Amino acid sequence: MTRPHPALADAAPTSAWLDSPLRPAPRPALAADTTADLVVVGGGYSGLWTAVLAKERDPGREVVLLEAQRIGWAASGRNGGFCSASLTHGKDNGEQRFPDEIDTLERLGRQNLTELESSVGRYGIDCDFELTGSLSVATEPHQVAWLEEAGRAGEGEYLDRAAIRAEVDSPTYLAGLWTRDDNALVDPARLAWGLADAAERLGVRVHEDTHVVDLAKDDGSGVAVRAASGHTVRAGRVALGTNAFPSLVKRVRWHTVPVYDYALMTEPLSAEQLASIGWRHRQGIDDCGNQFHYYRLTPDNRILWGGYDAIYHFGRRISGQLDHRPATFDLLARQFFETFPQLEGLRFSHQWGGAIDTCTRFFAFYGTAYAGRAAYALGYTGLGVGATRFGANVMLDLLDGRETERTALEMVRSKPLPFPPEPFAFTGVQLTRWSLAAADRNAGRRNLWLRSLDKLGLGFDS
């Protein structure tokens, strides 16, 4: 067994964001049958934005939100806090799939980020929202040309090796691309908690510890949502924000798989440590590998370091035991100090993981069920901090029967290909993961498997 990196010796096995004295007290579970105009299932970003926007559209609408555990406890409280303007996991990825809509999707994504910032301010949500932009960094020679081309295409400011190291100093950096208005950083748990507080101030009834187990048509034109306790909410419409967890609309379960992502958080850097790497503009950073890292500074100058080692478990398994993977934490720690050797001796305060939902196009898809009484948005693939607000608007458009610019999009009207059953899903995911790692080692050259996925429209280019 590999001995864990010494910098992990005192790391708490929980999300640094959720390990906070600011975490709200638990809200009461649903204790009786009730009725509503709209019931929202899921207390992460998807459900919270849906509840808030539903009340903004119609303050008189009765809205109930049901969360199986605690508000923001899953992906919404465990992510890196990157709030991207992209709705398609990067322009290239969206352009491959919807070339005729990409300009519209880019505009709607920027609009969504602007409106999200406005909502944070309007509701006084203290989540350290900071429009920092982003840096993509090349750590292999073949990646430099990609960033040069993106710079020439006007997608950001190209930085050569000297310029990127003057911006953030790592011996692994060969070039960079600085995009100044495409990304904000937030405290993700406090964003979720703030949205829940805003929803309640608007009149939403929020119940935690209420695990929904069944969805069915109700008499007339409504739905019945039943909790494990046996209590039922009868409503005209239901919005499903369950994401990585099995959908209550069983036919769409094949369209997503849960993938585990892992992250570390350092202790605060001293002034001298921070000066040794620069990072004066505090951008969010990702590298250009197929298996990529994402990292950022917090307001108290910790570094969150995550990504790279995404793990799928046979049978679409989800379990709290899978949140902890010592081999991945050790790998991430070693890669951190390879990137920033000048920080040797820094220790990690937290180590954690959690499941995200991914689909075969790597960004969200949408739809309705139960004769238009239910709507869902799924498959965010780690992009949910910002894109869930757009998805909430799509779900409400669909439930309200509104024809909008959003609902007219082919991106909204189409669905990705489903994943196959086991053992084919596990074999395909593992082969793809191995092939992506091989491409990173082989100057970006994609093998036959990856080229075949590209031809089928299943390749990924963020």
Buried (B, 14 or more C-beta within 10 A) or exposed (E): EEEBBEBBEEBEEBBBBBBEEEBBEEBEBBEEEBBBBBBBBBBBBBBBBBBBBBBBEBEEBBBBBBBBEBBBBBBBBBBBBBBBBBBBBBBBBBBBBBEEBBEBBBEBBBEBBEBBBEBBEEBEBBBBBBBBBBBBBBBBEBBBEBBBEBBEEEBBBBBBEEBBBEBBBBEBBBBBBBBBBBBBBBBBBBBBBBBBBBBBEBEBBBBBBBBBEEBEEBEEEBBBBBBEBEBBBBBBBBBBBBBBBEBBBEEBBBBBBBBBBBBBBBBBBEEEBBEBBEBEEBBBBBBBBBBBBBBBBBEEBBBBBBBBBBBBBEEBEBEEEBBBBBEBBBBBBEBBBEBBEBBEEBBBBBBBBBBBBBBBBBBBBBBBBBEEBBBBBBBBBBBBBBBBBBBBBBBBBBBBEEEBEBBEBEBBEEBBEBBEEEEEBBEBBEBBBEBBBBBBEEEBEBBEBBEEBBEEEBBBBB
